[in-house]
Amino acid sequence: FSIEDAKSLLIENIRFKWCDGLVSTESIRIPQDNNVYSLILYCDRLDLARLLKQLGAFHAEGKGTLNGRIPVMYSNGNISFKNGFLFSTPGSGGKVVIENTDMITAGIPIDTPQFSQLDLAREALKDFDYKWAKLVFNTFEDTLYVNMELDGKPARFLPFEYKKEFGGFIRVDAS
């Protein structure tokens, strides 16, 4: 950093460890004229399972790392994200084991097609081998939206069977 005058500070780079990876930033001047602070977090080899745990949505285990950038804006006491993304290293997939997946189907009636689709996804995420993963971060008002995309397949057979007359998958006895 450098002190430019008695009222301003230029931070040239911030670097810290997070989720077993490294995060760095570009330069930022404090204070800003309009009191709005923008910076981009450049993320390198963040552990996917640790990141999912920190987001608080799931308890996750497994291997795999993510890279990308997350633009962050601070204004009037509010932090927001716009089009932040993290993606897995091309050619090196991983495994994700997500527990406490009941929240995926919470509030959806059991006898609906939507429940069956989400129940299948919930079961698949309990042990999933992926070729690539991508997380996207955005905020709207005071809500953080994290969209996770995985390309891969479940590590084991799932207790579901396709029923033509139903037009989808239904849960069956695992035996």
C-alpha positions in Angstrom: 0.0 0.0 0.0 1.0 3.6 -0.2 -0.3 6.8 1.4 -0.9 9.3 -1.3 -1.9 12.2 0.8 -3.3 12.8 4.3 -6.7 11.7 3.1 -6.1 8.8 0.7 -4.6 5.4 0.8 -3.8 3.2 -2.3 -3.8 -0.5 -1.7 -2.0 -2.1 -4.6 -2.8 -5.8 -3.8 -4.6 -7.8 -1.2 -3.8 -11.5 -1.0 -5.2 -14.1 1.4 -5.8 -17.8 1.7 -9.4 -19.1 1.6 -10.8 -22.6 1.3 -7.3 -24.0 0.9 -6.7 -21.7 -2.1 -5.5 -18.2 -2.8 -7.5 -15.0 -3.4 -6.0 -11.8 -4.6 -7.3 -8.4 -5.7 -6.5 -5.5 -7.9 -5.7 -2.1 -6.5 -8.2 0.0 -4.7 -8.1 3.6 -3.4 -9.7 4.4 -0.1 -11.8 6.5 0.3 -13.6 6.6 -3.1 -15.2 9.9 -4.1 -18.7 8.4 -4.3 -18.2 6.1 -1.3 -18.8 3.1 -3.5 -16.0 0.5 -3.5 -15.6 -2.1 -6.2 -13.0 -4.7 -6.5 -12.6 -8.1 -8.1 -11.5 -11.2 -6.1 -9.4 -13.4 -8.2 -9.7 -17.0 -6.9 -7.1 -19.7 -7.5 -7.7 -23.4 -6.5 -10.4 -23.0 -3.9 -11.6 -26.3 -2.5 -15.1 -27.0 -3.7 -16.3 -28.9 -0.7 -15.0 -26.3 1.8 -16.6 -23.5 -0.3 -20.0 -25.3 -0.2 -19.7 -25.7 3.6 -18.9 -22.0 4.0 -21.9 -21.0 1.9 -23.9 -22.8 4.6 -26.2 -24.6 2.2 -24.8 -28.1 2.4 -22.3 -30.2 4.3 -20.0 -31.3 1.5 -17.0 -33.6 1.2 -14.9 -34.6 -1.7 -12.1 -33.3 -3.9 -11.9 -30.7 -6.6 -10.8 -27.1 -6.9 -12.3 -24.0 -8.5 -10.8 -20.9 -10.1 -12.4 -17.6 -11.3 -13.3 -14.1 -10.3 -15.9 -12.6 -8.1 -16.7 -8.9 -8.5 -17.7 -7.4 -5.2 -19.3 -4.0 -4.6 -19.7 -2.2 -1.2 -22.0 0.7 -1.1 -24.0 2.3 1.8 -23.3 -0.7 4.1 -24.4 -3.3 1.5 -22.2 -5.9 -0.2 -23.3 -7.1 -3.6 -22.0 -9.6 -6.3 -22.6 -9.3 -10.0 -21.7 -12.1 -12.4 -19.1 -13.8 -10.2 -18.0 -17.2 -11.3 -15.8 -20.0 -10.2 -15.1 -23.1 -12.4 -13.2 -26.3 -12.1 -9.9 -26.8 -13.8 -10.5 -28.2 -17.3 -9.6 -31.8 -17.5 -9.4 -32.5 -13.8 -12.8 -33.4 -12.4 -13.6 -34.3 -8.8 -16.1 -35.8 -6.4 -18.7 -34.1 -4.3 -20.6 -35.8 -1.5 -23.4 -33.6 -0.2 -25.2 -34.4 3.0 -28.4 -32.9 4.4 -30.0 -32.7 1.0 -33.5 -32.7 2.4 -33.7 -28.9 1.9 -33.7 -29.5 -1.9 -37.2 -31.0 -1.7 -38.5 -29.0 1.3 -41.9 -27.5 0.8 -42.7 -29.4 -2.4 -45.6 -31.9 -2.3 -44.5 -35.5 -2.7 -47.1 -36.4 -5.3 -45.9 -33.8 -7.9 -43.6 -34.3 -10.9 -41.3 -31.5 -9.6 -40.7 -33.5 -6.4 -39.7 -36.6 -8.3 -37.2 -34.6 -10.4 -35.7 -32.9 -7.3 -35.7 -36.2 -5.4 -33.5 -37.7 -8.2 -31.1 -34.8 -8.1 -31.0 -35.0 -4.3 -30.1 -38.6 -4.4 -27.5 -38.1 -7.1 -25.7 -35.4 -5.1 -25.1 -37.7 -2.2 -22.1 -39.1 -4.1 -21.4 -37.5 -7.5 -18.3 -37.7 -9.8 -18.0 -34.6 -11.9 -16.0 -33.7 -15.0 -16.5 -30.0 -14.5 -18.2 -27.7 -12.0 -19.3 -24.1 -12.1 -20.6 -21.7 -9.5 -22.1 -18.3 -10.4 -22.7 -15.6 -7.7 -25.2 -12.8 -8.0 -27.2 -10.7 -5.6 -30.6 -9.2 -5.9 -31.6 -6.7 -3.2 -30.4 -8.5 0.0 -30.3 -12.1 -1.3 -27.2 -13.9 -2.6 -28.0 -16.3 -5.4 -25.5 -19.1 -6.0 -26.1 -21.3 -9.0 -24.2 -24.5 -9.2 -23.8 -26.6 -12.4 -22.2 -30.0 -12.4 -21.4 -32.2 -15.4 -20.9 -35.8 -14.5 -22.7 -38.8 -13.1 -23.6 -40.3 -9.8 -20.9 -42.6 -8.4 -23.4 -45.4 -7.7 -26.7 -46.7 -9.1 -29.7 -44.6 -8.0 -33.0 -46.1 -6.6 -35.0 -44.8 -9.5 -36.7 -46.3 -12.5 -38.1 -44.5 -15.6 -41.9 -45.0 -16.0 -43.2 -44.1 -19.5 -46.8 -43.7 -18.3 -45.7 -41.3 -15.6 -43.3 -39.5 -18.0 -40.4 -39.5 -15.5 -38.5 -41.2 -12.9 -40.0 -42.8 -9.7 -38.3 -44.0 -6.6 -38.1 -47.8 -6.3 -36.9 -50.2 -3.6 -33.1 -50.1 -3.8 -32.8 -53.9 -3.6 
